[in-house]
């Protein structure tokens, strides 16, 4: 029997859909505006006449980016950071979440370690102790300064712990009865059925590393070693101060509009995330739990 929805329910659905559409537009509008500015003539962009469609279409900003060696170098540094930091985060998150997901009878100190992990998420030492620790490790001005301080993302660990605890215990018991050791159980049972959760925390990690710019400002002293977001932040904020720019930067700024060039850099910096996200999205759509006990 098919139930027909009441008029108030239909009205509520239309209201919710309208609100969601407006929220989506608020998120997409700045991206469309940046794309339009990046393809517009510098005079129109500087005058503020570009909204959601390019005015006097031009490739000049993207041509300049290709010729900007520092931009491409920062782009590669960001790719290196994402690959290295993502791998480290993934490995440590899995290795920490698996034992913490065990029952107390299997891991007696589980609650104590869990409280320590949660404590570090709620309370930090502050900016100066964080800086001093990294300085004393002698990793300043290197890629390790960008990936090691956040090697264990606590929020992701908690997410994965909760997912591992939802895995039917019968699967592990069946593996143990067949002679499987903890490493085999983790690699052959837990990880294959945890793909949605692993994809989710991996996407969180990749986006966090790709968008991070503040640590690059603090921990990297050589501008030639800036990751992409730090480089863009410096260009966007400081292009009005020509004393901070190199002669090559000044020449490029005079050749094209700051606004179109910065918009083009922002658009290019979004491309890797826009490419990766569709492949990850299907795991969000299909839900979190894929595995179950087959009767």
Secondary structure as GFF3:
##gff-version 3
##sequence-region A 1 295
A	DSSP	alpha_helix	7	38	.	.	.	ID=ss1
A	DSSP	alpha_helix	42	46	.	.	.	ID=ss2
A	DSSP	alpha_helix	60	67	.	.	.	ID=ss3
A	DSSP	alpha_helix	69	100	.	.	.	ID=ss4
A	DSSP	alpha_helix	110	122	.	.	.	ID=ss5
A	DSSP	alpha_helix	127	136	.	.	.	ID=ss6
A	DSSP	alpha_helix	144	147	.	.	.	ID=ss7
A	DSSP	alpha_helix	154	166	.	.	.	ID=ss8
A	DSSP	alpha_helix	169	177	.	.	.	ID=ss9
A	DSSP	alpha_helix	182	185	.	.	.	ID=ss10
A	DSSP	pi_helix	186	190	.	.	.	ID=ss11
A	DSSP	alpha_helix	191	193	.	.	.	ID=ss12
A	DSSP	alpha_helix	195	211	.	.	.	ID=ss13
A	DSSP	alpha_helix	214	219	.	.	.	ID=ss14
A	DSSP	three_ten_helix	223	225	.	.	.	ID=ss15
A	DSSP	alpha_helix	228	238	.	.	.	ID=ss16
A	DSSP	three_ten_helix	242	244	.	.	.	ID=ss17
A	DSSP	alpha_helix	247	255	.	.	.	ID=ss18
A	DSSP	alpha_helix	258	285	.	.	.	ID=ss19
###
